[in-house]
């Protein structure tokens, strides 16, 4: 399955968002997803398996717990795809930065109007 197909599911995207903040136990992931989406433990486990099998998440055992984390290598494919479009928003952000700088410069140059007080 292509990474973008895997990420097409909102539950899997949310799981990755949770894991982006740091490693989580499967129980913690299940709790979050159950509260937000109403999905059972077996359903969440299925989503975790899809993420693992497609290289977007890793799992490691710690005693009886299973700890999940984002697999950055699996996201590289997504980054390459999104990279083709990055120029569209970077140009706009550059333009915004220029306008902010102009505004700051204008405030420094223009003395405050005493009637504004």
Order of alpha helices (4+ residues) and beta strands (2+ residues): alpha-alpha-beta-alpha-alpha-beta-beta-alpha-alpha
